Amino acid sequence: MKFSVWPNSERAWDEVRDLASAIERDGWDGLWYADHYMPNTADDATARGDLHECVAVLSALAAVTRRIRLGSLVTPTTMNHPALIANRAATIDRISNGRFVLGMGAGWQVNEHRAFGIDLFEPAARVDRFAEAIEIVSGMLSGDTTTFAGRHFTVTDAPCDPKPVQDPLPILVGTGSPRMLRLTARFASEWNTWGAPEAAAPVVERLRVACEKEGRDPSTVRRSVQALFFLVDDDKAAADLRAVVPADRSVVGGPAAIIDALGRYRDLGFDEVCFPDFTLGGSVAERADAYARITAEVLPAFRG
């Protein structure tokens, strides 16, 4: 099983760069970065706050790392034209010498769409738009030119040169809905979901069903998952925390509890587990220490 990190987009560039260097040194496998333009809010109000742009950060990380995979988690097709998505992905793959994963999604964050005047669309139309976009992107990354005429997007003899190093460049879709899972089975090589093991299990089953409907072997889809990992050593503190955090998205406890959860992810067929830093400390030093502890006390249980 592979392991990756996910720094919050609010982190300073120096922290993200240093984290990438540390995980590359310590044997981690990848780094994911969210593609948003402002912090999310519970009431969908516009929010201020530093939030670094995904493509720029991943391009910079591609230039200063040598081994780890780098990916967007995920680029919304509401806010990004598919021709731009394809060309950006190919360029980052070139900079990284074949280490980029293009994560794509239909879009969801209300406040950034509202603030920038970009239509989020109703759910059905949003997925319609995504379906057109992923087909265009897939064609542009692999074919000489792409022509497509749809309701939302039209491209004519559209090139994407130079082509990515990887053939094919991996496309990842982050989703759990039945229709999006069908599109994942049709166009993507990787799939991502949120959730603690017990919450992720039924979504894995829905992916299997979607693959069967599309005539695809489910084992050919690489699977990744992330949760809110709370590294808490004290049993009482862990129990108190479990009572207030979202149970379906959280893994709470010391190294042994996290190892147990990772084993259940493995049994469900997940190939990769991502550790977001959102719950790993309020300071640079605390987050660095948490990742160091996971490196030393958790990951060895899964290294052959």
C-alpha positions in Angstrom: 0.0 0.0 0.0 1.1 3.5 -0.8 1.0 6.6 1.5 0.7 10.3 0.6 0.2 13.6 2.3 -2.2 16.5 1.7 -1.1 19.9 3.0 -3.8 22.5 3.5 -3.7 25.1 0.8 -3.5 27.8 3.5 0.0 26.6 4.4 2.9 28.8 3.5 4.9 27.8 0.4 8.0 27.2 2.6 6.2 24.6 4.7 4.8 22.8 1.7 8.2 22.7 0.0 9.8 21.4 3.1 7.1 18.8 3.6 7.6 17.5 0.1 11.4 17.2 0.7 10.8 15.5 4.0 8.4 12.9 2.7 10.5 12.2 -0.3 13.5 11.6 2.0 11.4 9.4 4.3 9.9 7.1 1.7 6.4 8.4 1.3 4.8 8.0 -2.1 3.0 11.2 -3.0 1.6 14.7 -2.3 -1.9 15.9 -3.1 -3.1 19.5 -3.3 -6.6 20.9 -3.4 -7.8 23.1 -6.3 -9.8 25.9 -4.7 -9.5 29.7 -4.6 -10.8 30.6 -1.2 -11.5 28.8 2.1 -14.8 27.0 2.3 -17.5 28.3 4.7 -20.5 26.6 6.3 -22.9 29.3 5.2 -21.4 29.7 1.7 -20.3 33.3 2.5 -17.2 34.7 0.8 -14.1 34.1 2.9 -10.8 35.9 3.1 -7.5 34.1 3.8 -4.4 32.9 2.1 -5.1 30.0 -0.3 -2.4 29.1 -2.7 -3.3 28.2 -6.3 -3.0 24.5 -7.1 -1.4 24.5 -10.6 1.3 27.0 -9.5 2.1 25.0 -6.4 2.2 21.6 -8.1 4.4 23.1 -10.9 6.9 24.4 -8.3 6.9 21.1 -6.4 7.5 19.2 -9.7 10.7 21.2 -10.1 12.0 20.7 -6.6 11.2 17.0 -6.1 12.5 13.9 -7.9 10.5 10.8 -6.9 7.1 11.4 -5.3 3.9 11.5 -7.3 2.1 14.9 -7.4 -1.7 15.4 -7.9 -4.6 17.7 -7.8 -7.4 16.7 -5.5 -9.4 17.7 -7.5 -9.6 20.3 -10.3 -13.3 21.4 -10.8 -14.5 21.4 -14.4 -16.9 24.2 -13.6 -14.0 26.6 -13.0 -11.5 25.3 -15.6 -11.9 24.8 -19.3 -11.0 21.2 -20.4 -8.4 22.5 -22.9 -6.6 24.4 -20.1 -6.8 21.4 -17.8 -5.2 19.1 -20.4 -2.4 21.5 -21.3 -1.6 22.3 -17.7 -1.5 18.6 -16.8 0.8 17.7 -19.7 3.2 20.5 -18.8 3.4 19.5 -15.1 4.0 16.0 -16.2 6.9 17.2 -18.3 8.3 19.2 -15.5 8.0 16.3 -13.1 9.3 13.8 -15.6 6.2 11.7 -15.5 5.0 12.0 -11.9 1.7 13.9 -12.2 -1.8 12.6 -11.5 -4.7 14.8 -12.8 -7.5 14.7 -10.3 -10.8 16.0 -11.7 -14.2 16.7 -10.2 -17.5 18.3 -11.1 -17.1 21.2 -8.6 -19.0 21.8 -5.4 -17.7 24.8 -3.4 -20.5 27.4 -3.5 -18.8 30.5 -2.1 -15.9 30.6 -4.7 -18.3 30.1 -7.6 -20.6 32.9 -6.3 -17.8 35.3 -5.6 -16.2 34.9 -9.0 -19.4 34.8 -10.9 -19.0 31.3 -12.2 -22.1 29.1 -12.6 -22.0 26.0 -10.3 -25.1 24.6 -12.1 -27.7 22.2 -10.7 -26.3 18.7 -10.0 -27.5 17.0 -13.2 -26.1 19.8 -15.4 -22.9 19.9 -13.4 -22.3 16.2 -14.1 -23.2 16.7 -17.8 -20.5 19.4 -18.0 -18.0 17.1 -16.2 -18.8 14.2 -18.6 -18.0 16.4 -21.6 -14.9 17.8 -20.0 -13.3 14.5 -19.0 -13.9 13.1 -22.4 -12.2 16.1 -24.0 -9.3 16.0 -21.5 -8.8 12.3 -22.0 -8.7 12.8 -25.8 -6.4 15.7 -25.7 -3.9 14.0 -23.5 -3.7 10.9 -25.7 -4.6 11.8 -29.2 -3.0 14.0 -31.9 -5.9 16.4 -31.9 -9.4 16.3 -30.4 -12.7 17.4 -31.9 -15.8 17.5 -29.7 -19.1 19.3 -29.9 -21.3 19.2 -26.8 -23.8 21.3 -25.0 -21.2 22.9 -22.7 -17.9 22.6 -24.5 -16.8 22.5 -28.1 -13.2 22.0 -29.4 -12.1 21.6 -32.9 -8.8 19.9 -33.9 -7.6 20.9 -30.4 -3.9 20.0 -29.8 -2.1 19.3 -26.6 1.6 19.5 -27.3 4.0 18.4 -26.0 2.3 15.3 -24.8 2.8 14.2 -21.2 5.6 11.8 -20.4 3.2 9.2 -19.1 1.2 7.3 -21.6 -1.5 7.5 -20.5 -1.3 10.3 -17.9 -3.4 9.0 -14.9 -6.7 10.7 -14.5 -8.2 10.4 -11.1 -11.9 11.2 -10.2 -13.0 11.9 -6.7 -16.6 10.9 -6.3 -19.2 8.6 -4.7 -22.3 9.2 -6.8 -23.5 6.5 -9.2 -23.3 8.5 -12.4 -19.9 10.0 -11.6 -18.7 6.5 -10.7 -19.8 5.3 -14.2 -17.8 8.2 -15.7 -14.8 7.1 -13.5 -15.1 3.6 -14.9 -15.3 4.9 -18.4 -12.5 7.4 -18.5 -10.3 7.4 -15.3 -7.4 5.2 -14.2 -7.7 6.2 -10.5 -10.5 6.9 -8.0 -10.6 8.7 -4.7 -13.0 8.9 -1.8 -13.3 10.3 1.7 -14.2 8.3 4.7 -13.3 6.1 7.7 -13.1 2.4 6.7 -16.6 1.6 7.6 -17.9 4.6 5.5 -15.7 3.9 2.6 -16.7 0.2 2.3 -20.1 0.8 0.6 -18.6 3.3 -1.8 -16.1 0.7 -2.9 -19.0 -1.6 -3.7 -20.7 1.1 -5.7 -17.5 1.5 -7.7 -17.5 -2.2 -8.4 -21.1 -2.0 -9.7 -20.3 1.0 -11.9 -17.3 -0.8 -13.4 -19.4 -3.9 -14.2 -22.0 -1.7 -15.9 -19.3 -0.2 -18.0 -17.7 -3.5 -18.8 -14.5 -2.7 -16.9 -12.6 -4.9 -14.5 -12.7 -3.1 -11.2 -9.2 -4.2 -10.3 -7.9 -2.0 -13.1 -9.0 1.2 -11.2 -6.4 2.3 -8.6 -8.1 3.4 -5.4 -7.1 6.0 -2.9 -8.8 7.3 0.3 -8.3 9.9 3.0 -9.8 10.6 6.4 -9.3 13.1 9.2 -6.6 11.5 11.2 -6.3 12.6 14.8 -3.1 11.3 16.4 -4.1 11.1 20.0 -2.3 8.9 22.5 -4.5 9.2 25.6 -7.4 6.8 25.5 -9.8 9.1 27.3 -8.9 12.1 25.1 -9.4 9.9 22.1 -12.9 8.8 23.3 -13.9 12.4 24.1 -12.7 13.4 20.6 -14.6 10.6 18.9 -17.8 12.0 20.4 -17.5 15.3 18.6 -15.8 14.7 15.3 -17.6 13.4 12.2 -17.5 9.6 12.7 -17.8 8.8 9.0 -14.7 10.8 8.1 -12.4 10.4 11.2 -9.8 8.0 12.5 -8.9 8.8 16.1 -6.3 7.3 18.3 -2.6 6.5 18.7 -0.4 4.7 16.2 -2.0 1.3 16.9 -5.5 2.7 16.1 -4.3 4.2 12.9 -2.5 1.0 11.9 -5.7 -0.9 12.5 -7.6 1.5 10.2 -5.0 1.3 7.5 -5.2 -2.5 7.6 -9.0 -2.3 7.1 -8.4 0.1 4.1 -6.0 -2.5 2.7 -8.6 -5.2 3.1 -11.1 -3.1 1.2 -8.8 -3.0 -1.7 -7.4 0.5 -1.4 -4.0 1.1 -3.0 -3.2 4.4 -1.3 -4.1 6.3 1.9 -3.7 10.0 2.1 -3.0 11.8 5.3 -4.3 15.4 5.3 -2.6 17.8 7.7 -5.9 19.5 8.7 -6.0 17.7 12.0 -2.3 17.1 12.6 -1.5 20.3 14.6 -1.9 24.1 14.7 1.7 25.0 14.0 4.4 24.1 11.5 6.3 22.3 14.2 3.3 20.3 15.4 2.4 19.2 11.9 6.0 18.3 11.1 6.2 16.3 14.3 2.9 14.5 13.5 4.1 13.4 10.1 7.5 12.3 11.6 5.6 10.1 14.1 3.5 8.6 11.4 6.6 7.9 9.4 8.3 6.2 12.3 5.5 4.5 14.2 2.8 3.8 11.6 4.1 3.3 8.1 6.7 0.6 9.0 3.8 -1.8 9.7 3.1 -1.8 6.0 6.6 -1.7 4.5 7.8 -5.1 3.3 
